[in-house]
Amino acid sequence: MKAHDGMYIGGQWRPAEGPDTIAVVNPADEQVIGHVPAGTAGDVDAAVRAARTAFPAWAATPPAERAARIAALRDVLAARKDEIAETVTAELGAPLALSQAVHAGVPVLVAGSYAELAATYSFEEKLGNSTVLLEPVGVVGAITPWNYPLHQIVAKVAPALAAGCTVVLKPAEDTPLTAQLFAEATEEAGLPAGVFNLVTGLGPVAGQALAEHEGVDLVSFTGSTAVGRRIGATAGAAVKRVALELGGKSANVILPGADLAKAVNVGVASVMSNSGQTCSAWTRMLVDGERYEEAVALAAAAVAKYVPGERVGPLVNAKQQARVRGYIEKGIEEGARLVVGGPEAPHATGYYVSPTVFADVTTEMTIAQEEIFGPVLSILKYEDVDDALRIANDTVYGLAGAVWGADDAEAVAFARRMDTGQVDINGGRFNPLAPFGGYKQSGVGRELGPHGLAEYLQTKSLQF
């Protein structure tokens, strides 16, 4: 697609306030593919004002009509699926098959789920002599990451619209073209002017201005824990609501008696998919001592199928590439056994990192504690089930995880004791209605399904 040279505010593309632009780079070949405006605080203010103006009418729109507009948006996204996939591949570097199935496909599924929820959700209930009303919180400032550029937009904007909120979106500067496509889709779907607004720009400028703006009632942010802390502090000073989906260091726990080959292969896929740039990836594999070396061998064989430039794309930019390579070097320095991969770049051009597996990883190592956000798997050994639980819970994060057992009951019993927000049992399938979000420093609030919709509602009670 051709990049827009303005902001989408109040239902139209408007010139940016300042002259600065951001280059969009294809991480596979390091070529500039477009430029977008670098938004200012003035651009953010104009977008928030447009959202505030549109809010009363959209909040008063019957839920069935809001549902119809979200359904129309879903249909537009489905019709433009190929264009979306090609755009994501160009600015993120994801293999086209992944972009088609996940980056373009999943948002259609999620948007459809909110079209249904908006039509069926109970926005009021009776409690004794009270009527309890669930009303839209107001103007939402949505700040989204680059790793799943369209999914994260839809996971915030669709429930906000279903609730009756209006939105100002500040997408990641690495993947703004996908956000511009989404803005076009909202217009094509017939959303009223000002209900959705887009400001491209840098996080410390446009993102900060959006988080601090007094006209924003809720900030929904997905990204690093460090930035999430700053947004939480800013919102706290203004007594403003936040929804924060932050980092992860998820454990893939393989209990004795589980199907080892399946658990390892699915676990490796979780880490290598999207070049490891997934906050919920199961980056720590926990295996009992008796089957440990077998698991290491299986993981090495599985990773060999993930060829950089074919099944695995590049990382999003040079900074991220250097960061991940630094973690691999740190793992070697701290004594982990390098099984596959290493810090050397597999290609001279493009921000690629070799898919890497470490064995003999211990809980105090950096690669076992910090989020790497690249195709790097750490395999840890446990002594017994209680030791596995200790290791699984031994990080500051608690976003996701997996448990494999001889049967579902055994795996569920273990999962109930994990300090994490979402656990897949014996390869459980993705559910767009299941709440997604973290314990501990992995965030505040939930996305997806009715729990995700509830984040954008506030409660009023009427006594009779």
TAURDA-V309042 format. One record per residue. N is the residue number from 0. PSI is psi in radians with two decimals (* if undefined). Layout:
# TAURDA-V309042
n/psi
N/PSI
N/PSI
This chain:
# TAURDA-V309042
n/psi
0/2.76
1/2.28
2/2.44
3/2.52
4/0.32
5/-3.03
6/2.61
7/1.79
8/2.27
9/0.55
10/0.21
11/2.75
12/2.10
13/2.59
14/2.53
15/2.73
16/-0.69
17/2.96
18/-0.21
19/2.57
20/2.90
21/2.24
22/2.34
23/2.14
24/2.35
25/2.00
26/-0.21
27/-0.59
28/0.00
29/0.41
30/2.48
31/2.23
32/-0.04
33/3.04
34/2.51
35/2.77
36/2.51
37/1.75
38/2.65
39/3.06
40/-0.54
41/-0.70
42/-0.76
43/-0.75
44/-0.74
45/-0.70
46/-0.73
47/-0.70
48/-0.70
49/-0.71
50/-0.68
51/-0.68
52/-0.68
53/-0.29
54/-0.87
55/-0.76
56/-0.70
57/-0.68
58/-0.57
59/-0.13
60/2.28
61/2.47
62/-0.62
63/-0.63
64/-0.68
65/-0.70
66/-0.69
67/-0.66
68/-0.66
69/-0.67
70/-0.68
71/-0.69
72/-0.77
73/-0.76
74/-0.66
75/-0.77
76/-0.68
77/-0.72
78/-0.51
79/0.39
80/-0.74
81/-0.73
82/-0.70
83/-0.82
84/-0.75
85/-0.63
86/-0.77
87/-0.76
88/-0.68
89/-0.70
90/-0.29
91/-0.50
92/0.06
93/2.47
94/2.50
95/-0.66
96/-0.69
97/-0.71
98/-0.69
99/-0.81
100/-0.76
101/-1.03
102/-0.63
103/-0.53
104/-0.81
105/-0.71
106/-0.57
107/-0.73
108/-0.78
109/-0.75
110/-0.71
111/-0.65
112/-0.61
113/-0.45
114/-0.72
115/-0.75
116/-0.72
117/-0.57
118/-0.39
119/-0.21
120/2.47
121/1.84
122/0.06
123/2.70
124/2.77
125/2.28
126/1.75
127/-2.19
128/0.31
129/2.57
130/2.13
131/2.15
132/2.37
133/1.93
134/2.69
135/2.47
136/-0.45
137/-2.32
138/2.26
139/2.26
140/1.94
141/2.16
142/1.99
143/2.72
144/3.09
145/-0.28
146/-0.59
147/1.33
148/-0.70
149/-0.70
150/-0.79
151/-0.53
152/-0.89
153/-0.65
154/-0.33
155/-0.82
156/-0.75
157/-0.85
158/-0.58
159/-0.77
160/-0.71
161/-0.63
162/-0.36
163/0.20
164/2.79
165/2.81
166/2.46
167/2.13
168/2.30
169/1.77
170/2.90
171/2.50
172/-0.32
173/-0.46
174/0.95
175/-0.33
176/-0.63
177/-0.67
178/-0.65
179/-0.65
180/-0.72
181/-0.71
182/-0.73
183/-0.70
184/-0.67
185/-0.64
186/-0.76
187/-0.53
188/-0.12
189/0.41
190/2.39
191/2.64
192/2.34
193/-0.22
194/-0.65
195/2.34
196/2.57
197/2.24
198/2.04
199/2.69
200/-3.09
201/2.59
202/-0.86
203/-0.25
204/-1.30
205/-0.72
206/-0.78
207/-0.72
208/-0.66
209/-0.77
210/-0.58
211/-0.24
212/2.29
213/-0.27
214/-0.01
215/2.22
216/-0.44
217/2.37
218/2.14
219/2.04
220/2.39
221/2.22
222/-2.64
223/2.69
224/-0.63
225/-0.81
226/-0.64
227/-0.68
228/-0.76
229/-0.72
230/-0.71
231/-0.70
232/-0.73
233/-0.80
234/-0.66
235/-0.68
236/-0.53
237/0.10
238/0.92
239/2.46
240/2.61
241/2.68
242/2.07
243/2.06
244/1.91
245/-2.54
246/3.02
247/2.75
248/1.12
249/2.52
250/2.38
251/1.72
252/2.07
253/1.82
254/2.71
255/2.36
256/-0.20
257/2.85
258/1.72
259/-0.82
260/-0.78
261/-0.77
262/-0.72
263/-0.81
264/-0.77
265/-0.65
266/-0.74
267/-0.73
268/-0.67
269/-0.68
270/-0.65
271/-0.44
272/2.44
273/0.52
274/0.49
275/0.07
276/1.07
277/2.14
278/-0.47
279/0.11
280/2.50
281/1.34
282/-0.16
283/2.05
284/2.14
285/2.14
286/2.50
287/2.74
288/-0.60
289/-0.59
290/0.20
291/-0.95
292/-0.56
293/-0.72
294/-0.72
295/-0.78
296/-0.72
297/-0.72
298/-0.74
299/-0.75
300/-0.68
301/-0.74
302/-0.52
303/-0.40
304/-0.21
305/1.55
306/2.17
307/2.32
308/-0.21
309/-1.38
310/-0.37
311/2.21
312/-3.10
313/2.98
314/2.94
315/-0.53
316/3.04
317/-0.64
318/-0.76
319/-0.67
320/-0.82
321/-0.66
322/-0.82
323/-0.72
324/-0.60
325/-0.67
326/-0.67
327/-0.75
328/-0.65
329/-0.71
330/-0.76
331/-0.77
332/-0.64
333/0.03
334/0.14
335/2.64
336/2.07
337/2.00
338/-0.79
339/2.55
340/-2.57
341/3.13
342/-0.24
343/2.35
344/2.34
345/-0.33
346/2.58
347/-0.52
348/2.46
349/2.67
350/0.96
351/2.62
352/2.42
353/2.25
354/2.25
355/2.43
356/2.27
357/2.41
358/3.04
359/0.64
360/2.38
361/2.79
362/-0.43
363/-0.16
364/2.59
365/-0.72
366/-0.19
367/-0.18
368/-0.60
369/2.58
370/2.08
371/-0.69
372/0.83
373/3.12
374/1.15
375/2.12
376/2.31
377/2.24
378/2.15
379/2.60
380/2.40
381/2.74
382/-0.77
383/-3.10
384/-0.68
385/-0.65
386/-0.66
387/-0.71
388/-0.73
389/-0.81
390/-0.76
391/-0.66
392/0.03
393/0.92
394/2.96
395/-0.13
396/2.89
397/1.06
398/-0.89
399/-2.98
400/3.13
401/2.61
402/2.32
403/2.21
404/3.04
405/-0.48
406/2.93
407/-0.65
408/-0.76
409/-0.77
410/-0.70
411/-0.72
412/-0.69
413/-0.79
414/-0.57
415/-0.39
416/0.01
417/2.44
418/1.28
419/2.75
420/-0.43
421/2.31
422/2.25
423/2.28
424/2.05
425/0.77
426/0.54
427/2.52
428/2.71
429/2.37
430/1.95
431/-0.16
432/-0.19
433/2.37
434/2.39
435/2.20
436/3.07
437/2.84
438/2.95
439/-2.32
440/0.24
441/-0.01
442/-3.07
443/2.19
444/-3.14
445/2.65
446/2.79
447/2.54
448/-2.89
449/-0.54
450/-0.61
451/-0.65
452/-0.68
453/-0.43
454/-0.44
455/0.25
456/2.62
457/2.78
458/2.35
459/2.39
460/2.42
461/2.15
462/2.34
463/*
